[in-house]
Amino acid sequence: RDFDVPLNTRFGTLLYVELHELASVSNPDPLLLRRLQEISTKLGNIIWDLAHSTGGCIQNMSPANCLLSWNVVSRCASHYLAAVETAVRVRSQLQAEMPLESWARVSMGVWTGHLQ
């Protein structure tokens, strides 16, 4: 259910996920670009499924990064736990379904606090 209080009075959690190499490709090698597209697509599908199963909301999604939120747009009492669970599950599912080469890096950060 949506909030009835102003955004700047809410306490929420954000999860940022980034596929580093896609944002910094300077040599457009077709094999590298195809592999990055495969990784990006798989990562996006995993994030989509997990965000919805944990009560999260995708705020922004591009091939190189994604920003998710909990307890911002709709209520989620255990928002910080849901975000951490999502981060752990993104990493484990990606490794299980598509083991990454040593050069491929996916980083994640979780922030919890008052929205302003």
N, C-alpha and C positions, 0 to 999 in steps of 0.2 A: 504494500500500500504506500502511496506517495506521502511525503511529509507535509505537514501543515505549518511548519516553522520556516523562517527565512534561512537561506543557504548559509549565511555567515554565522549562524548559531549551531550548526551541525558539527558532529564529530564523525569523521569518516576515515576510510583507508583507501589508498591508491597502490596499484601495482603497475610498474613500468617494465616492459619486456623489450629488449633490443637485439636484433640480429646484426652484429657489427659490420661484417664484411659487405653486406648489401648496401649500406650507406656510404661506404668508402671505396667502391670499385672504381679504379682508374684505368685498368686494362680490360677492355670488354672482350675477354676470351669467351667464345661461345659455350665451351664446356663448363667453365666456371659459372657463367651466368645461368645456364640451365640447372646446375646443381643448386645454386643459391635460390632459384625460383622454386625448385622442389622442396628445399628446406623451409622457405618462407610459407609456401602453401600448406605444408604439413603443420608447421608451427601455428599458423592462423586457424586451421581447423581444430587443433587441440585447444587453443585458447578459447575459441568460440564455444566449444562444448563445455569446457570446465567453468567458464564464466557463468554460463546459464545454470549449470548444475549446482553452483555454490552461491547463487543469489547475487552475482556480480553484474555489472553493467559495463559494456565496452564503450568508453568515451571517445576513443580515437583508434583507428587501426590503419596501418599502411604496410606495405611489404617488408619494411625494415624495422618497424616498432609498433607497440601497442600500449595504450593506457587504459586500465580497468579501474573501476571504483566499486566500493561497497559502502552502504549506509550514506550515500550521497544523494542519489536519485530516488531510491526506495530503501525502506528500512531493512537492516540486517543486524540483528543484535550481536552476533559474533563476527563482525566484519573483519577484525584483525586476524582472527583464526582462519576465516574463509580465504583471505588474501594469501596468507602463508601456505595454507593447504594447496591453493591453486598454483603457487610458484613451485612447490615441491613436486606436484603432480605434472606440471608442464615439463619440468626437467626430466622426470623419470619416464613419462610417456614418450617424449621426443627421443630419448636414448634407446628405449625399447623398440619403437617403431621405425626409427631412422637414425642409426648410429652416425654421429657426425665425424667428419675428418678433423684432424688436429688443428687445422686452420680456421675452422668454423666455431665462432664463439657466440653464445646466447647469454646475455646478462640480464639480471632482474634486480629491481629494488622495490622495497615496500616502505610506504610512509603512512603513519597514522597520526591524526591530530585534528585540531579545529580548522574548519574551512573558513577562508576569509575572502 
